[in-house]
Amino acid sequence: MGTVANTTLRRFAVSGLFIASLTTLGAWFVVKPVRALLPNSMGMVCPNAQICAESDAQTAEAQALYDEAFAFVSLHVGKLKSTPKVVFCHTDACADTFGLG
């Protein structure tokens, strides 16, 4: 009886892992904003934990925009508890990749 229970448990675990994997892959390909969790895997350049841009040439501009926006929000709205991650897209193709187009 124990062997049958172990086999059933093992099948349940394997099925659960398979379903979890499919769900994750499905979300990655269908729900484009999920891609913002790992923008560097989509070809973005991320010089730090807060900023990602399409190319190295755009990271300085992205950093300046981020710093300006962060200062504005801190002054007019209030201090942020954490620093948000931002993906900067200059082209429509990049925006489409993240579901923003």
C-alpha positions in Angstrom: 0.0 0.0 0.0 2.9 2.4 0.8 4.3 1.9 -2.7 1.1 2.9 -4.3 0.9 6.0 -2.1 4.5 7.0 -3.0 3.8 6.5 -6.7 0.7 8.7 -6.5 2.5 11.3 -4.5 5.4 11.3 -7.0 3.0 11.7 -9.9 1.2 14.5 -8.1 4.5 16.3 -7.5 5.7 15.9 -11.1 2.3 17.1 -12.4 2.5 20.1 -10.1 6.0 21.0 -11.3 4.9 20.6 -14.9 1.9 22.8 -14.5 3.9 25.4 -12.6 6.5 25.4 -15.4 3.8 25.8 -18.1 2.2 28.6 -16.2 5.4 30.5 -15.8 6.3 30.1 -19.5 2.8 31.0 -20.5 3.0 34.2 -18.4 6.4 35.1 -19.9 5.1 34.8 -23.5 1.5 36.0 -23.1 1.6 38.6 -20.3 4.2 41.0 -21.6 4.5 43.2 -18.5 5.9 40.1 -16.7 9.0 40.6 -18.9 9.8 43.8 -16.9 10.9 41.5 -14.0 13.9 40.4 -16.0 14.5 43.1 -18.7 18.1 42.1 -19.3 16.9 38.8 -20.6 15.0 40.8 -23.3 18.2 42.5 -24.5 18.0 45.5 -22.3 21.1 47.1 -20.7 20.8 47.4 -16.9 23.7 49.4 -15.4 22.2 49.1 -11.9 19.2 47.6 -10.1 16.9 50.5 -10.9 17.4 51.4 -14.5 17.3 49.4 -17.8 17.7 51.0 -21.3 17.8 49.7 -24.8 21.5 50.4 -25.3 24.6 51.5 -23.4 24.4 54.9 -25.2 21.0 55.6 -23.6 21.8 54.6 -20.0 23.2 58.1 -19.1 20.0 59.8 -20.3 17.9 57.2 -18.6 19.8 57.8 -15.3 19.3 61.5 -15.6 15.5 61.1 -16.2 15.2 58.7 -13.3 17.1 61.0 -10.9 14.9 64.0 -12.0 11.7 62.0 -11.6 12.8 60.6 -8.2 13.6 64.1 -6.9 10.3 65.4 -8.2 8.3 62.7 -6.5 10.2 63.0 -3.3 9.7 66.8 -3.2 6.0 66.9 -4.3 4.6 63.6 -3.2 6.8 62.3 -0.4 9.7 60.0 0.2 9.6 56.7 -1.5 10.1 53.6 0.7 12.1 51.9 -2.0 13.6 52.7 -5.3 11.5 51.4 -8.2 12.9 49.6 -11.2 12.2 51.4 -14.5 12.6 50.2 -18.1 13.3 53.0 -20.6 12.3 52.3 -24.2 13.2 54.7 -27.0 11.6 52.6 -29.8 8.1 51.3 -30.4 9.5 47.8 -30.8 11.0 47.9 -27.3 7.7 49.2 -25.9 5.8 46.4 -27.6 8.1 43.9 -26.0 6.9 45.0 -22.6 3.3 45.5 -23.6 3.4 49.3 -23.7 2.9 49.8 -27.4 
